[in-house]
Amino acid sequence: MKVNIVGAGNIAEYHARSIKALGHELGLVADFNEKSAQALADKYGCRWTTSTDSLLSEQADLVTVAVPNAYHYDVAAAAVKAGHAVLCEKPMTRSSENSRQLVELVKQTGRPFFVGYMKRLHPTVQKFADYSSRIGQMRSGLVRVYHPMPDASWPMIANHLALSPGSPMDGVFVNSGSHMLDLLLQFAGPVKKVLAARMQYHDGCYPKVDKMAHALLEMENGATVTVECGWLSLFGVGRRENGWDELIELRGDEGLATLHTTWWERPQFESPVAELWDESLKAKESFNAGMVDNFQEEYRLIEKALSGESVPLATVEEAFAVDQLIDDIFAAAGIHSQKEGVVTQ
Ligand SMILES: NC(=O)c1ccc[n+]([C@@H]2O[C@H](COP(=O)([O-])OP(=O)(O)OC[C@H]3O[C@@H](n4cnc5c(N)ncnc54)[C@H](O)[C@@H]3O)[C@@H](O)[C@H]2O)c1
């Protein structure tokens, strides 16, 4: 499989590494920052360009969109229009309206389109699907996403935001929470209504991005789900006591299914853990498939999908559902753009 990448920043490194590790061809990387494009190309032995158009005019089996969220829509739509199969980083776009347009475009062109919610691909997370189907009538749920953020990082974030409306910092809820909302929708079904939401901000950042987000959801299955996300300077909390406190819990009449997910940048050091409390057996079962690099899993499954196999990669419609939920939660908090003060596309 030949893959070309648009965006040669932080996450592109994980994509390039996985493409090469699996023996695929990394053809070309494009970034409007020449130094970034050249550095990634030099490290992984491929060609580079500053022109996304020239990348899109080249044949490839897949184009990976690894630019900041603000540019996902433009780049992904251009790639689909140029006839490419696309892997778009998450969240798919920064507005449900843009995501709806992508759904239409993908439908019209019939090109394969995958979204980078790669946490769902881990075998332990797939096992959680089984656990969550064994809790009986779901009554309640919890989505928790706390990531360690040193206080000293906020001036740097404020600077980033002030310099560029296309900063990859979109707040804890979008940057960190979107993966877990994808898992919630996958395992607990659709949301009927957002009952309440609140965002809290860090002083001194403009445009503002949330550092804490809370939401209360009513699911179509009747359950109530609490969502809590935060970037706080707590470094010893969470299952691994490394500050990464990320879990999804689904509680029913017959059991409790729990999934602890892991720090995205440590796929080779940490593995998720799934647990099921079974009330009828009065016993707890747990599952840990060990270390699986979610980024490699993404490309392994894309290759299968391109040859017609059915795989659990996030579809354009599923990613649209996440973006719709994100917009609904912001609206319930009385905020109509993901970065307050910035008009989203
Ligand atoms: N899957 C995950 O767990 C995960 C983790 C981190 C980041 N991400 C996602 O990866 C994406 C990129 O984040 P990042 O941290 O790598 O950002 P980054 O700022 O480190 O890199 C983005 C790069 O894209 C370039 N760029 C911006 N707009 C461009 C355009 N229109 N055309 C060409 N190049 C362009 C920038 O110059 C920069 O080099 C975001 O969507 C983010 O949400 C996903």
The ligand as an SDF file (V2000), in Angstrom:
LIG
                    3D

 44 48  0  0  0  0  0  0  0  0999 V2000
   -5.2850    9.8950   17.2930 N   0  0  0  0  0  0  0  0  0  0  0  0
   -4.8660   10.5620   18.3670 C   0  0  0  0  0  0  0  0  0  0  0  0
   -4.9130   10.0850   19.4890 O   0  0  0  0  0  0  0  0  0  0  0  0
   -4.3090   11.9390   18.1720 C   0  0  0  0  0  0  0  0  0  0  0  0
   -3.3640   12.4370   19.0670 C   0  0  0  0  0  0  0  0  0  0  0  0
   -2.8340   13.7120   18.8520 C   0  0  0  0  0  0  0  0  0  0  0  0
   -3.2820   14.4880   17.7850 C   0  0  0  0  0  0  0  0  0  0  0  0
   -4.2390   13.9710   16.9440 N   0  0  0  0  0  0  0  0  0  0  0  0
   -4.7660   14.7680   15.8160 C   0  0  0  0  0  0  0  0  0  0  0  0
   -3.7420   14.9680   14.8520 O   0  0  0  0  0  0  0  0  0  0  0  0
   -3.9750   16.1870   14.1480 C   0  0  0  0  0  0  0  0  0  0  0  0
   -2.7110   16.9880   14.0740 C   0  0  0  0  0  0  0  0  0  0  0  0
   -2.2680   17.2900   15.3800 O   0  0  0  0  0  0  0  0  0  0  0  0
   -0.7270   17.5280   15.6740 P   0  0  0  0  0  0  0  0  0  0  0  0
   -0.5800   17.4850   17.1480 O   0  0  0  0  0  0  0  0  0  0  0  0
    0.1020   16.6490   14.8250 O   0  0  0  0  0  0  0  0  0  0  0  0
   -0.5490   19.0510   15.1790 O   0  0  0  0  0  0  0  0  0  0  0  0
    0.8440   19.7480   14.7730 P   0  0  0  0  0  0  0  0  0  0  0  0
    0.5860   21.2220   14.8780 O   0  0  0  0  0  0  0  0  0  0  0  0
    1.9820   19.1510   15.5370 O   0  0  0  0  0  0  0  0  0  0  0  0
    1.0520   19.3590   13.2420 O   0  0  0  0  0  0  0  0  0  0  0  0
    0.2020   19.7810   12.2230 C   0  0  0  0  0  0  0  0  0  0  0  0
    1.0580   20.0870   10.9910 C   0  0  0  0  0  0  0  0  0  0  0  0
    0.1650   20.3890    9.9070 O   0  0  0  0  0  0  0  0  0  0  0  0
    0.7010   21.5020    9.1730 C   0  0  0  0  0  0  0  0  0  0  0  0
   -0.4330   22.1180    8.5000 N   0  0  0  0  0  0  0  0  0  0  0  0
   -1.4140   22.8500    9.0560 C   0  0  0  0  0  0  0  0  0  0  0  0
   -2.3520   23.1340    8.1260 N   0  0  0  0  0  0  0  0  0  0  0  0
   -1.9270   22.5830    6.9630 C   0  0  0  0  0  0  0  0  0  0  0  0
   -2.4690   22.5470    5.6540 C   0  0  0  0  0  0  0  0  0  0  0  0
   -3.6490   23.1140    5.4080 N   0  0  0  0  0  0  0  0  0  0  0  0
   -1.7860   21.9110    4.6930 N   0  0  0  0  0  0  0  0  0  0  0  0
   -0.5840   21.3250    4.9750 C   0  0  0  0  0  0  0  0  0  0  0  0
   -0.0210   21.3240    6.1910 N   0  0  0  0  0  0  0  0  0  0  0  0
   -0.6900   21.9390    7.1860 C   0  0  0  0  0  0  0  0  0  0  0  0
    1.3940   22.3690   10.2180 C   0  0  0  0  0  0  0  0  0  0  0  0
    2.4000   23.1720    9.6150 O   0  0  0  0  0  0  0  0  0  0  0  0
    1.9810   21.3020   11.1640 C   0  0  0  0  0  0  0  0  0  0  0  0
    3.3010   20.9410   10.8000 O   0  0  0  0  0  0  0  0  0  0  0  0
   -5.1070   16.8770   14.8990 C   0  0  0  0  0  0  0  0  0  0  0  0
   -6.2990   16.6460   14.1910 O   0  0  0  0  0  0  0  0  0  0  0  0
   -5.1750   16.1590   16.2320 C   0  0  0  0  0  0  0  0  0  0  0  0
   -6.4840   16.1330   16.7800 O   0  0  0  0  0  0  0  0  0  0  0  0
   -4.7330   12.7230   17.1080 C   0  0  0  0  0  0  0  0  0  0  0  0
  1  2  1  0
  2  3  2  0
  2  4  1  0
  4  5  1  0
  4 44  2  0
  5  6  2  0
  6  7  1  0
  7  8  2  0
  8  9  1  0
  8 44  1  0
  9 10  1  0
  9 42  1  0
 10 11  1  0
 11 12  1  0
 11 40  1  0
 12 13  1  0
 13 14  1  0
 14 15  2  0
 14 16  1  0
 14 17  1  0
 17 18  1  0
 18 19  2  0
 18 20  1  0
 18 21  1  0
 21 22  1  0
 22 23  1  0
 23 24  1  0
 23 38  1  0
 24 25  1  0
 25 26  1  0
 25 36  1  0
 26 27  1  0
 26 35  1  0
 27 28  2  0
 28 29  1  0
 29 30  1  0
 29 35  2  0
 30 31  1  0
 30 32  2  0
 32 33  1  0
 33 34  2  0
 34 35  1  0
 36 37  1  0
 36 38  1  0
 38 39  1  0
 40 41  1  0
 40 42  1  0
 42 43  1  0
M  CHG  2   8   1  16  -1
M  END
$$$$
